[in-house]
């Protein structure tokens, strides 16, 4: 699909066809991430919304499997590894 660049203030803009918008589930006001690849491609991806509750839950699960800091430091001191 060929799209044309248009002037928008001091920038250039591309209008996205409705088929692209529907396929991605985006709507007006949503944010996208832009990336330029090593070969010069421009990629647009829907921005990931940060979910604080899910992040904290995941960190809690990861932390449960980690040893506490002090015993690890003490063990390293005993083994002269610090």
N, CA, C and O atoms as a Maestro MAE file, in Angstrom:
{
 s_m_m2io_version
 :::
 2.0.0
}

f_m_ct {
 s_m_title
 :::
 protein
 m_atom[328] {
  # First column is atom index #
  i_m_mmod_type
  r_m_x_coord
  r_m_y_coord
  r_m_z_coord
  i_m_residue_number
  s_m_chain_name
  s_m_pdb_residue_name
  s_m_pdb_atom_name
  i_m_atomic_number
  :::
  1 25 0.850 -1.161 0.000 1 A "UNK " " N  " 7
  2 3 0.000 0.000 0.000 1 A "UNK " " CA " 6
  3 2 0.902 1.232 0.000 1 A "UNK " " C  " 6
  4 15 1.789 1.355 0.844 1 A "UNK " " O  " 8
  5 25 0.680 2.124 -0.926 2 A "UNK " " N  " 7
  6 3 1.462 3.358 -1.010 2 A "UNK " " CA " 6
  7 2 0.702 4.478 -0.325 2 A "UNK " " C  " 6
  8 15 -0.493 4.670 -0.546 2 A "UNK " " O  " 8
  9 25 1.427 5.220 0.519 3 A "UNK " " N  " 7
  10 3 0.847 6.364 1.216 3 A "UNK " " CA " 6
  11 2 1.669 7.598 0.877 3 A "UNK " " C  " 6
  12 15 2.870 7.503 0.621 3 A "UNK " " O  " 8
  13 25 1.021 8.746 0.877 4 A "UNK " " N  " 7
  14 3 1.707 9.976 0.520 4 A "UNK " " CA " 6
  15 2 1.997 10.810 1.762 4 A "UNK " " C  " 6
  16 15 1.151 10.942 2.647 4 A "UNK " " O  " 8
  17 25 3.201 11.368 1.816 5 A "UNK " " N  " 7
  18 3 3.568 12.268 2.906 5 A "UNK " " CA " 6
  19 2 2.964 13.644 2.636 5 A "UNK " " C  " 6
  20 15 2.898 14.093 1.492 5 A "UNK " " O  " 8
  21 25 2.525 14.303 3.706 6 A "UNK " " N  " 7
  22 3 1.966 15.649 3.594 6 A "UNK " " CA " 6
  23 2 2.591 16.536 4.661 6 A "UNK " " C  " 6
  24 15 2.983 16.045 5.720 6 A "UNK " " O  " 8
  25 25 2.689 17.822 4.398 7 A "UNK " " N  " 7
  26 3 3.251 18.774 5.345 7 A "UNK " " CA " 6
  27 2 2.252 18.983 6.481 7 A "UNK " " C  " 6
  28 15 1.054 19.150 6.250 7 A "UNK " " O  " 8
  29 25 2.769 18.971 7.719 8 A "UNK " " N  " 7
  30 3 1.937 19.238 8.895 8 A "UNK " " CA " 6
  31 2 2.788 20.077 9.828 8 A "UNK " " C  " 6
  32 15 3.583 19.536 10.596 8 A "UNK " " O  " 8
  33 25 2.631 21.394 9.772 9 A "UNK " " N  " 7
  34 3 3.498 22.296 10.520 9 A "UNK " " CA " 6
  35 2 4.893 22.206 9.944 9 A "UNK " " C  " 6
  36 15 5.077 22.350 8.736 9 A "UNK " " O  " 8
  37 25 5.885 21.968 10.802 10 A "UNK " " N  " 7
  38 3 7.265 21.795 10.345 10 A "UNK " " CA " 6
  39 2 7.613 20.329 10.108 10 A "UNK " " C  " 6
  40 15 8.767 20.002 9.833 10 A "UNK " " O  " 8
  41 25 6.635 19.456 10.209 11 A "UNK " " N  " 7
  42 3 6.865 18.020 10.080 11 A "UNK " " CA " 6
  43 2 6.177 17.483 8.834 11 A "UNK " " C  " 6
  44 15 5.490 18.208 8.116 11 A "UNK " " O  " 8
  45 25 6.379 16.202 8.603 12 A "UNK " " N  " 7
  46 3 5.655 15.482 7.561 12 A "UNK " " CA " 6
  47 2 4.753 14.466 8.234 12 A "UNK " " C  " 6
  48 15 5.091 13.928 9.289 12 A "UNK " " O  " 8
  49 25 3.616 14.206 7.632 13 A "UNK " " N  " 7
  50 3 2.649 13.284 8.219 13 A "UNK " " CA " 6
  51 2 2.174 12.283 7.173 13 A "UNK " " C  " 6
  52 15 2.226 12.538 5.970 13 A "UNK " " O  " 8
  53 25 1.712 11.141 7.665 14 A "UNK " " N  " 7
  54 3 1.119 10.110 6.817 14 A "UNK " " CA " 6
  55 2 -0.267 9.816 7.371 14 A "UNK " " C  " 6
  56 15 -0.434 9.641 8.578 14 A "UNK " " O  " 8
  57 25 -1.242 9.763 6.506 15 A "UNK " " N  " 7
  58 3 -2.590 9.364 6.935 15 A "UNK " " CA " 6
  59 2 -2.698 7.856 6.820 15 A "UNK " " C  " 6
  60 15 -2.327 7.262 5.808 15 A "UNK " " O  " 8
  61 25 -3.208 7.255 7.866 16 A "UNK " " N  " 7
  62 3 -3.375 5.803 7.860 16 A "UNK " " CA " 6
  63 2 -4.777 5.453 7.375 16 A "UNK " " C  " 6
  64 15 -5.762 5.981 7.891 16 A "UNK " " O  " 8
  65 25 -4.872 4.581 6.402 17 A "UNK " " N  " 7
  66 3 -6.187 4.180 5.900 17 A "UNK " " CA " 6
  67 2 -7.001 3.464 6.984 17 A "UNK " " C  " 6
  68 15 -6.442 2.834 7.883 17 A "UNK " " O  " 8
  69 25 -8.297 3.570 6.884 18 A "UNK " " N  " 7
  70 3 -9.197 2.991 7.878 18 A "UNK " " CA " 6
  71 2 -8.989 1.480 8.005 18 A "UNK " " C  " 6
  72 15 -9.185 0.927 9.087 18 A "UNK " " O  " 8
  73 25 -8.593 0.796 6.910 19 A "UNK " " N  " 7
  74 3 -8.357 -0.644 6.979 19 A "UNK " " CA " 6
  75 2 -7.224 -0.964 7.958 19 A "UNK " " C  " 6
  76 15 -7.298 -1.940 8.704 19 A "UNK " " O  " 8
  77 25 -6.179 -0.137 7.948 20 A "UNK " " N  " 7
  78 3 -5.054 -0.348 8.869 20 A "UNK " " CA " 6
  79 2 -5.496 -0.110 10.311 20 A "UNK " " C  " 6
  80 15 -5.130 -0.867 11.210 20 A "UNK " " O  " 8
  81 25 -6.265 0.916 10.523 21 A "UNK " " N  " 7
  82 3 -6.730 1.260 11.860 21 A "UNK " " CA " 6
  83 2 -7.626 0.146 12.403 21 A "UNK " " C  " 6
  84 15 -7.468 -0.273 13.550 21 A "UNK " " O  " 8
  85 25 -8.544 -0.323 11.602 22 A "UNK " " N  " 7
  86 3 -9.445 -1.394 12.048 22 A "UNK " " CA " 6
  87 2 -8.680 -2.675 12.345 22 A "UNK " " C  " 6
  88 15 -8.975 -3.362 13.322 22 A "UNK " " O  " 8
  89 25 -7.697 -3.000 11.508 23 A "UNK " " N  " 7
  90 3 -6.937 -4.236 11.692 23 A "UNK " " CA " 6
  91 2 -6.137 -4.217 12.992 23 A "UNK " " C  " 6
  92 15 -5.922 -5.268 13.596 23 A "UNK " " O  " 8
  93 25 -5.696 -3.040 13.430 24 A "UNK " " N  " 7
  94 3 -4.901 -2.952 14.658 24 A "UNK " " CA " 6
  95 2 -5.743 -2.658 15.884 24 A "UNK " " C  " 6
  96 15 -5.262 -2.789 17.010 24 A "UNK " " O  " 8
  97 25 -7.001 -2.260 15.684 25 A "UNK " " N  " 7
  98 3 -7.865 -1.944 16.818 25 A "UNK " " CA " 6
  99 2 -7.596 -0.568 17.406 25 A "UNK " " C  " 6
  100 15 -8.064 -0.263 18.503 25 A "UNK " " O  " 8
  101 25 -6.849 0.266 16.692 26 A "UNK " " N  " 7
  102 3 -6.567 1.609 17.188 26 A "UNK " " CA " 6
  103 2 -7.772 2.517 16.996 26 A "UNK " " C  " 6
  104 15 -8.656 2.255 16.180 26 A "UNK " " O  " 8
  105 25 -7.777 3.591 17.774 27 A "UNK " " N  " 7
  106 3 -8.825 4.610 17.617 27 A "UNK " " CA " 6
  107 2 -8.199 5.980 17.822 27 A "UNK " " C  " 6
  108 15 -7.071 6.088 18.303 27 A "UNK " " O  " 8
  109 25 -8.918 7.005 17.464 28 A "UNK " " N  " 7
  110 3 -8.398 8.367 17.586 28 A "UNK " " CA " 6
  111 2 -7.963 8.647 19.026 28 A "UNK " " C  " 6
  112 15 -8.685 8.345 19.976 28 A "UNK " " O  " 8
  113 25 -6.789 9.219 19.164 29 A "UNK " " N  " 7
  114 3 -6.254 9.533 20.484 29 A "UNK " " CA " 6
  115 2 -5.307 8.475 21.037 29 A "UNK " " C  " 6
  116 15 -4.565 8.750 21.980 29 A "UNK " " O  " 8
  117 25 -5.317 7.263 20.465 30 A "UNK " " N  " 7
  118 3 -4.383 6.218 20.904 30 A "UNK " " CA " 6
  119 2 -2.963 6.615 20.523 30 A "UNK " " C  " 6
  120 15 -2.751 7.401 19.600 30 A "UNK " " O  " 8
  121 25 -2.004 6.067 21.241 31 A "UNK " " N  " 7
  122 3 -0.601 6.335 20.958 31 A "UNK " " CA " 6
  123 2 0.035 5.148 20.257 31 A "UNK " " C  " 6
  124 15 -0.336 3.998 20.494 31 A "UNK " " O  " 8
  125 25 1.002 5.442 19.387 32 A "UNK " " N  " 7
  126 3 1.765 4.404 18.710 32 A "UNK " " CA " 6
  127 2 3.247 4.656 18.962 32 A "UNK " " C  " 6
  128 15 3.659 5.783 19.233 32 A "UNK " " O  " 8
  129 25 4.033 3.601 18.870 33 A "UNK " " N  " 7
  130 3 5.486 3.691 18.981 33 A "UNK " " CA " 6
  131 2 6.044 3.625 17.569 33 A "UNK " " C  " 6
  132 15 5.614 2.795 16.768 33 A "UNK " " O  " 8
  133 25 7.000 4.496 17.257 34 A "UNK " " N  " 7
  134 3 7.648 4.493 15.950 34 A "UNK " " CA " 6
  135 2 9.079 4.000 16.122 34 A "UNK " " C  " 6
  136 15 9.762 4.365 17.080 34 A "UNK " " O  " 8
  137 25 9.520 3.173 15.191 35 A "UNK " " N  " 7
  138 3 10.873 2.619 15.237 35 A "UNK " " CA " 6
  139 2 11.447 2.642 13.829 35 A "UNK " " C  " 6
  140 15 10.763 2.292 12.867 35 A "UNK " " O  " 8
  141 25 12.698 3.052 13.712 36 A "UNK " " N  " 7
  142 3 13.407 2.991 12.440 36 A "UNK " " CA " 6
  143 2 14.401 1.846 12.550 36 A "UNK " " C  " 6
  144 15 15.259 1.847 13.432 36 A "UNK " " O  " 8
  145 25 14.287 0.877 11.662 37 A "UNK " " N  " 7
  146 3 15.150 -0.303 11.714 37 A "UNK " " CA " 6
  147 2 16.506 -0.001 11.090 37 A "UNK " " C  " 6
  148 15 16.705 1.059 10.496 37 A "UNK " " O  " 8
  149 25 17.428 -0.934 11.230 38 A "UNK " " N  " 7
  150 3 18.777 -0.780 10.693 38 A "UNK " " CA " 6
  151 2 18.783 -0.657 9.172 38 A "UNK " " C  " 6
  152 15 19.707 -0.082 8.598 38 A "UNK " " O  " 8
  153 25 17.766 -1.191 8.528 39 A "UNK " " N  " 7
  154 3 17.705 -1.108 7.057 39 A "UNK " " CA " 6
  155 2 16.818 0.036 6.580 39 A "UNK " " C  " 6
  156 15 16.492 0.119 5.396 39 A "UNK " " O  " 8
  157 25 16.426 0.921 7.499 40 A "UNK " " N  " 7
  158 3 15.683 2.121 7.126 40 A "UNK " " CA " 6
  159 2 14.179 1.972 7.051 40 A "UNK " " C  " 6
  160 15 13.499 2.867 6.548 40 A "UNK " " O  " 8
  161 25 13.642 0.869 7.535 41 A "UNK " " N  " 7
  162 3 12.185 0.707 7.575 41 A "UNK " " CA " 6
  163 2 11.625 1.510 8.735 41 A "UNK " " C  " 6
  164 15 12.274 1.653 9.771 41 A "UNK " " O  " 8
  165 25 10.433 2.028 8.562 42 A "UNK " " N  " 7
  166 3 9.722 2.699 9.649 42 A "UNK " " CA " 6
  167 2 8.615 1.756 10.091 42 A "UNK " " C  " 6
  168 15 7.781 1.345 9.285 42 A "UNK " " O  " 8
  169 25 8.610 1.417 11.373 43 A "UNK " " N  " 7
  170 3 7.582 0.524 11.919 43 A "UNK " " CA " 6
  171 2 6.760 1.280 12.947 43 A "UNK " " C  " 6
  172 15 7.307 1.980 13.799 43 A "UNK " " O  " 8
  173 25 5.465 1.137 12.865 44 A "UNK " " N  " 7
  174 3 4.548 1.701 13.850 44 A "UNK " " CA " 6
  175 2 3.884 0.556 14.589 44 A "UNK " " C  " 6
  176 15 3.377 -0.380 13.972 44 A "UNK " " O  " 8
  177 25 3.887 0.633 15.927 45 A "UNK " " N  " 7
  178 3 3.262 -0.394 16.750 45 A "UNK " " CA " 6
  179 2 2.386 0.284 17.788 45 A "UNK " " C  " 6
  180 15 2.758 1.340 18.299 45 A "UNK " " O  " 8
  181 25 1.232 -0.291 18.115 46 A "UNK " " N  " 7
  182 3 0.435 0.297 19.197 46 A "UNK " " CA " 6
  183 2 1.272 0.381 20.471 46 A "UNK " " C  " 6
  184 15 1.959 -0.575 20.832 46 A "UNK " " O  " 8
  185 25 1.212 1.526 21.148 47 A "UNK " " N  " 7
  186 3 1.969 1.713 22.386 47 A "UNK " " CA " 6
  187 2 1.403 0.799 23.461 47 A "UNK " " C  " 6
  188 15 0.189 0.638 23.587 47 A "UNK " " O  " 8
  189 25 2.299 0.209 24.225 48 A "UNK " " N  " 7
  190 3 1.884 -0.663 25.318 48 A "UNK " " CA " 6
  191 2 1.492 0.200 26.518 48 A "UNK " " C  " 6
  192 15 2.258 1.065 26.941 48 A "UNK " " O  " 8
  193 25 0.326 -0.030 27.051 49 A "UNK " " N  " 7
  194 3 -0.125 0.695 28.234 49 A "UNK " " CA " 6
  195 2 0.508 0.040 29.460 49 A "UNK " " C  " 6
  196 15 0.458 -1.180 29.614 49 A "UNK " " O  " 8
  197 25 1.094 0.846 30.318 50 A "UNK " " N  " 7
  198 3 1.738 0.318 31.513 50 A "UNK " " CA " 6
  199 2 0.673 -0.039 32.543 50 A "UNK " " C  " 6
  200 15 -0.103 0.816 32.970 50 A "UNK " " O  " 8
  201 25 0.644 -1.307 32.938 51 A "UNK " " N  " 7
  202 3 -0.311 -1.791 33.922 51 A "UNK " " CA " 6
  203 2 0.438 -1.995 35.236 51 A "UNK " " C  " 6
  204 15 1.106 -3.011 35.428 51 A "UNK " " O  " 8
  205 25 0.321 -1.027 36.133 52 A "UNK " " N  " 7
  206 3 1.070 -1.054 37.383 52 A "UNK " " CA " 6
  207 2 0.725 -2.274 38.240 52 A "UNK " " C  " 6
  208 15 1.618 -2.894 38.815 52 A "UNK " " O  " 8
  209 25 -0.544 -2.618 38.328 53 A "UNK " " N  " 7
  210 3 -0.962 -3.754 39.153 53 A "UNK " " CA " 6
  211 2 -0.349 -5.060 38.636 53 A "UNK " " C  " 6
  212 15 0.146 -5.869 39.421 53 A "UNK " " O  " 8
  213 25 -0.382 -5.264 37.315 54 A "UNK " " N  " 7
  214 3 0.198 -6.479 36.733 54 A "UNK " " CA " 6
  215 2 1.711 -6.505 36.926 54 A "UNK " " C  " 6
  216 15 2.289 -7.560 37.185 54 A "UNK " " O  " 8
  217 25 2.355 -5.337 36.800 55 A "UNK " " N  " 7
  218 3 3.798 -5.241 37.007 55 A "UNK " " CA " 6
  219 2 4.169 -5.625 38.434 55 A "UNK " " C  " 6
  220 15 5.095 -6.410 38.641 55 A "UNK " " O  " 8
  221 25 3.457 -5.080 39.421 56 A "UNK " " N  " 7
  222 3 3.757 -5.377 40.817 56 A "UNK " " CA " 6
  223 2 3.520 -6.849 41.144 56 A "UNK " " C  " 6
  224 15 4.271 -7.448 41.914 56 A "UNK " " O  " 8
  225 25 2.481 -7.423 40.559 57 A "UNK " " N  " 7
  226 3 2.211 -8.847 40.779 57 A "UNK " " CA " 6
  227 2 3.348 -9.704 40.207 57 A "UNK " " C  " 6
  228 15 3.791 -10.665 40.837 57 A "UNK " " O  " 8
  229 25 3.809 -9.344 39.013 58 A "UNK " " N  " 7
  230 3 4.901 -10.101 38.389 58 A "UNK " " CA " 6
  231 2 6.191 -9.966 39.195 58 A "UNK " " C  " 6
  232 15 6.902 -10.951 39.394 58 A "UNK " " O  " 8
  233 25 6.496 -8.760 39.656 59 A "UNK " " N  " 7
  234 3 7.693 -8.538 40.460 59 A "UNK " " CA " 6
  235 2 7.608 -9.331 41.765 59 A "UNK " " C  " 6
  236 15 8.604 -9.897 42.215 59 A "UNK " " O  " 8
  237 25 6.419 -9.371 42.372 60 A "UNK " " N  " 7
  238 3 6.240 -10.134 43.608 60 A "UNK " " CA " 6
  239 2 6.536 -11.611 43.407 60 A "UNK " " C  " 6
  240 15 7.171 -12.245 44.250 60 A "UNK " " O  " 8
  241 25 6.069 -12.164 42.277 61 A "UNK " " N  " 7
  242 3 6.328 -13.578 41.991 61 A "UNK " " CA " 6
  243 2 7.814 -13.823 41.741 61 A "UNK " " C  " 6
  244 15 8.368 -14.821 42.202 61 A "UNK " " O  " 8
  245 25 8.455 -12.916 41.014 62 A "UNK " " N  " 7
  246 3 9.887 -13.076 40.749 62 A "UNK " " CA " 6
  247 2 10.695 -12.966 42.040 62 A "UNK " " C  " 6
  248 15 11.641 -13.726 42.249 62 A "UNK " " O  " 8
  249 25 10.330 -12.039 42.891 63 A "UNK " " N  " 7
  250 3 11.074 -11.818 44.132 63 A "UNK " " CA " 6
  251 2 10.948 -13.012 45.077 63 A "UNK " " C  " 6
  252 15 11.875 -13.319 45.826 63 A "UNK " " O  " 8
  253 25 9.809 -13.675 45.036 64 A "UNK " " N  " 7
  254 3 9.602 -14.822 45.920 64 A "UNK " " CA " 6
  255 2 10.641 -15.914 45.670 64 A "UNK " " C  " 6
  256 15 10.985 -16.661 46.587 64 A "UNK " " O  " 8
  257 25 11.136 -16.013 44.449 65 A "UNK " " N  " 7
  258 3 12.119 -17.035 44.120 65 A "UNK " " CA " 6
  259 2 13.561 -16.593 44.300 65 A "UNK " " C  " 6
  260 15 14.487 -17.352 44.013 65 A "UNK " " O  " 8
  261 25 13.754 -15.365 44.774 66 A "UNK " " N  " 7
  262 3 15.120 -14.856 44.947 66 A "UNK " " CA " 6
  263 2 15.548 -14.914 46.405 66 A "UNK " " C  " 6
  264 15 14.742 -14.667 47.302 66 A "UNK " " O  " 8
  265 25 16.809 -15.239 46.647 67 A "UNK " " N  " 7
  266 3 17.277 -15.225 48.035 67 A "UNK " " CA " 6
  267 2 17.374 -13.794 48.546 67 A "UNK " " C  " 6
  268 15 17.560 -12.860 47.767 67 A "UNK " " O  " 8
  269 25 17.249 -13.631 49.842 68 A "UNK " " N  " 7
  270 3 17.393 -12.309 50.443 68 A "UNK " " CA " 6
  271 2 18.840 -11.860 50.311 68 A "UNK " " C  " 6
  272 15 19.738 -12.698 50.229 68 A "UNK " " O  " 8
  273 25 19.078 -10.587 50.288 69 A "UNK " " N  " 7
  274 3 20.392 -10.031 49.986 69 A "UNK " " CA " 6
  275 2 21.438 -10.346 51.048 69 A "UNK " " C  " 6
  276 15 22.558 -10.717 50.696 69 A "UNK " " O  " 8
  277 25 21.129 -10.218 52.299 70 A "UNK " " N  " 7
  278 3 22.143 -10.341 53.348 70 A "UNK " " CA " 6
  279 2 22.804 -11.723 53.384 70 A "UNK " " C  " 6
  280 15 24.033 -11.780 53.433 70 A "UNK " " O  " 8
  281 25 22.069 -12.833 53.363 71 A "UNK " " N  " 7
  282 3 22.736 -14.133 53.366 71 A "UNK " " CA " 6
  283 2 23.652 -14.331 52.159 71 A "UNK " " C  " 6
  284 15 24.697 -14.972 52.274 71 A "UNK " " O  " 8
  285 25 23.274 -13.796 51.023 72 A "UNK " " N  " 7
  286 3 24.099 -13.924 49.828 72 A "UNK " " CA " 6
  287 2 25.400 -13.154 50.018 72 A "UNK " " C  " 6
  288 15 26.475 -13.651 49.684 72 A "UNK " " O  " 8
  289 25 25.300 -11.945 50.553 73 A "UNK " " N  " 7
  290 3 26.493 -11.130 50.797 73 A "UNK " " CA " 6
  291 2 27.387 -11.814 51.822 73 A "UNK " " C  " 6
  292 15 28.604 -11.875 51.644 73 A "UNK " " O  " 8
  293 25 26.796 -12.323 52.882 74 A "UNK " " N  " 7
  294 3 27.590 -13.018 53.900 74 A "UNK " " CA " 6
  295 2 28.302 -14.231 53.310 74 A "UNK " " C  " 6
  296 15 29.472 -14.470 53.611 74 A "UNK " " O  " 8
  297 25 27.617 -14.984 52.488 75 A "UNK " " N  " 7
  298 3 28.228 -16.159 51.864 75 A "UNK " " CA " 6
  299 2 29.402 -15.746 50.984 75 A "UNK " " C  " 6
  300 15 30.445 -16.399 50.986 75 A "UNK " " O  " 8
  301 25 29.231 -14.663 50.234 76 A "UNK " " N  " 7
  302 3 30.306 -14.174 49.382 76 A "UNK " " CA " 6
  303 2 31.506 -13.727 50.218 76 A "UNK " " C  " 6
  304 15 32.654 -13.960 49.840 76 A "UNK " " O  " 8
  305 25 31.234 -13.085 51.352 77 A "UNK " " N  " 7
  306 3 32.323 -12.641 52.234 77 A "UNK " " CA " 6
  307 2 33.091 -13.843 52.790 77 A "UNK " " C  " 6
  308 15 34.317 -13.821 52.896 77 A "UNK " " O  " 8
  309 25 32.348 -14.878 53.139 78 A "UNK " " N  " 7
  310 3 32.994 -16.072 53.698 78 A "UNK " " CA " 6
  311 2 33.845 -16.754 52.638 78 A "UNK " " C  " 6
  312 15 34.861 -17.368 52.963 78 A "UNK " " O  " 8
  313 25 33.451 -16.656 51.391 79 A "UNK " " N  " 7
  314 3 34.190 -17.309 50.311 79 A "UNK " " CA " 6
  315 2 35.196 -16.367 49.654 79 A "UNK " " C  " 6
  316 15 35.794 -16.719 48.637 79 A "UNK " " O  " 8
  317 25 35.390 -15.189 50.215 80 A "UNK " " N  " 7
  318 3 36.325 -14.195 49.671 80 A "UNK " " CA " 6
  319 2 36.054 -13.918 48.197 80 A "UNK " " C  " 6
  320 15 36.976 -13.882 47.382 80 A "UNK " " O  " 8
  321 25 34.772 -13.722 47.859 81 A "UNK " " N  " 7
  322 3 34.418 -13.481 46.463 81 A "UNK " " CA " 6
  323 2 33.953 -12.056 46.220 81 A "UNK " " C  " 6
  324 15 33.357 -11.783 45.178 81 A "UNK " " O  " 8
  325 25 34.200 -11.162 47.123 82 A "UNK " " N  " 7
  326 3 33.708 -9.808 46.889 82 A "UNK " " CA " 6
  327 2 34.824 -8.847 46.608 82 A "UNK " " C  " 6
  328 15 34.578 -7.661 46.389 82 A "UNK " " O  " 8
  :::
 }
 m_bond[327] {
  # First column is bond index #
  i_m_from
  i_m_to
  i_m_order
  :::
  1 1 2 1
  2 2 3 1
  3 3 4 2
  4 3 5 1
  5 5 6 1
  6 6 7 1
  7 7 8 2
  8 7 9 1
  9 9 10 1
  10 10 11 1
  11 11 12 2
  12 11 13 1
  13 13 14 1
  14 14 15 1
  15 15 16 2
  16 15 17 1
  17 17 18 1
  18 18 19 1
  19 19 20 2
  20 19 21 1
  21 21 22 1
  22 22 23 1
  23 23 24 2
  24 23 25 1
  25 25 26 1
  26 26 27 1
  27 27 28 2
  28 27 29 1
  29 29 30 1
  30 30 31 1
  31 31 32 2
  32 31 33 1
  33 33 34 1
  34 34 35 1
  35 35 36 2
  36 35 37 1
  37 37 38 1
  38 38 39 1
  39 39 40 2
  40 39 41 1
  41 41 42 1
  42 42 43 1
  43 43 44 2
  44 43 45 1
  45 45 46 1
  46 46 47 1
  47 47 48 2
  48 47 49 1
  49 49 50 1
  50 50 51 1
  51 51 52 2
  52 51 53 1
  53 53 54 1
  54 54 55 1
  55 55 56 2
  56 55 57 1
  57 57 58 1
  58 58 59 1
  59 59 60 2
  60 59 61 1
  61 61 62 1
  62 62 63 1
  63 63 64 2
  64 63 65 1
  65 65 66 1
  66 66 67 1
  67 67 68 2
  68 67 69 1
  69 69 70 1
  70 70 71 1
  71 71 72 2
  72 71 73 1
  73 73 74 1
  74 74 75 1
  75 75 76 2
  76 75 77 1
  77 77 78 1
  78 78 79 1
  79 79 80 2
  80 79 81 1
  81 81 82 1
  82 82 83 1
  83 83 84 2
  84 83 85 1
  85 85 86 1
  86 86 87 1
  87 87 88 2
  88 87 89 1
  89 89 90 1
  90 90 91 1
  91 91 92 2
  92 91 93 1
  93 93 94 1
  94 94 95 1
  95 95 96 2
  96 95 97 1
  97 97 98 1
  98 98 99 1
  99 99 100 2
  100 99 101 1
  101 101 102 1
  102 102 103 1
  103 103 104 2
  104 103 105 1
  105 105 106 1
  106 106 107 1
  107 107 108 2
  108 107 109 1
  109 109 110 1
  110 110 111 1
  111 111 112 2
  112 111 113 1
  113 113 114 1
  114 114 115 1
  115 115 116 2
  116 115 117 1
  117 117 118 1
  118 118 119 1
  119 119 120 2
  120 119 121 1
  121 121 122 1
  122 122 123 1
  123 123 124 2
  124 123 125 1
  125 125 126 1
  126 126 127 1
  127 127 128 2
  128 127 129 1
  129 129 130 1
  130 130 131 1
  131 131 132 2
  132 131 133 1
  133 133 134 1
  134 134 135 1
  135 135 136 2
  136 135 137 1
  137 137 138 1
  138 138 139 1
  139 139 140 2
  140 139 141 1
  141 141 142 1
  142 142 143 1
  143 143 144 2
  144 143 145 1
  145 145 146 1
  146 146 147 1
  147 147 148 2
  148 147 149 1
  149 149 150 1
  150 150 151 1
  151 151 152 2
  152 151 153 1
  153 153 154 1
  154 154 155 1
  155 155 156 2
  156 155 157 1
  157 157 158 1
  158 158 159 1
  159 159 160 2
  160 159 161 1
  161 161 162 1
  162 162 163 1
  163 163 164 2
  164 163 165 1
  165 165 166 1
  166 166 167 1
  167 167 168 2
  168 167 169 1
  169 169 170 1
  170 170 171 1
  171 171 172 2
  172 171 173 1
  173 173 174 1
  174 174 175 1
  175 175 176 2
  176 175 177 1
  177 177 178 1
  178 178 179 1
  179 179 180 2
  180 179 181 1
  181 181 182 1
  182 182 183 1
  183 183 184 2
  184 183 185 1
  185 185 186 1
  186 186 187 1
  187 187 188 2
  188 187 189 1
  189 189 190 1
  190 190 191 1
  191 191 192 2
  192 191 193 1
  193 193 194 1
  194 194 195 1
  195 195 196 2
  196 195 197 1
  197 197 198 1
  198 198 199 1
  199 199 200 2
  200 199 201 1
  201 201 202 1
  202 202 203 1
  203 203 204 2
  204 203 205 1
  205 205 206 1
  206 206 207 1
  207 207 208 2
  208 207 209 1
  209 209 210 1
  210 210 211 1
  211 211 212 2
  212 211 213 1
  213 213 214 1
  214 214 215 1
  215 215 216 2
  216 215 217 1
  217 217 218 1
  218 218 219 1
  219 219 220 2
  220 219 221 1
  221 221 222 1
  222 222 223 1
  223 223 224 2
  224 223 225 1
  225 225 226 1
  226 226 227 1
  227 227 228 2
  228 227 229 1
  229 229 230 1
  230 230 231 1
  231 231 232 2
  232 231 233 1
  233 233 234 1
  234 234 235 1
  235 235 236 2
  236 235 237 1
  237 237 238 1
  238 238 239 1
  239 239 240 2
  240 239 241 1
  241 241 242 1
  242 242 243 1
  243 243 244 2
  244 243 245 1
  245 245 246 1
  246 246 247 1
  247 247 248 2
  248 247 249 1
  249 249 250 1
  250 250 251 1
  251 251 252 2
  252 251 253 1
  253 253 254 1
  254 254 255 1
  255 255 256 2
  256 255 257 1
  257 257 258 1
  258 258 259 1
  259 259 260 2
  260 259 261 1
  261 261 262 1
  262 262 263 1
  263 263 264 2
  264 263 265 1
  265 265 266 1
  266 266 267 1
  267 267 268 2
  268 267 269 1
  269 269 270 1
  270 270 271 1
  271 271 272 2
  272 271 273 1
  273 273 274 1
  274 274 275 1
  275 275 276 2
  276 275 277 1
  277 277 278 1
  278 278 279 1
  279 279 280 2
  280 279 281 1
  281 281 282 1
  282 282 283 1
  283 283 284 2
  284 283 285 1
  285 285 286 1
  286 286 287 1
  287 287 288 2
  288 287 289 1
  289 289 290 1
  290 290 291 1
  291 291 292 2
  292 291 293 1
  293 293 294 1
  294 294 295 1
  295 295 296 2
  296 295 297 1
  297 297 298 1
  298 298 299 1
  299 299 300 2
  300 299 301 1
  301 301 302 1
  302 302 303 1
  303 303 304 2
  304 303 305 1
  305 305 306 1
  306 306 307 1
  307 307 308 2
  308 307 309 1
  309 309 310 1
  310 310 311 1
  311 311 312 2
  312 311 313 1
  313 313 314 1
  314 314 315 1
  315 315 316 2
  316 315 317 1
  317 317 318 1
  318 318 319 1
  319 319 320 2
  320 319 321 1
  321 321 322 1
  322 322 323 1
  323 323 324 2
  324 323 325 1
  325 325 326 1
  326 326 327 1
  327 327 328 2
  :::
 }
}
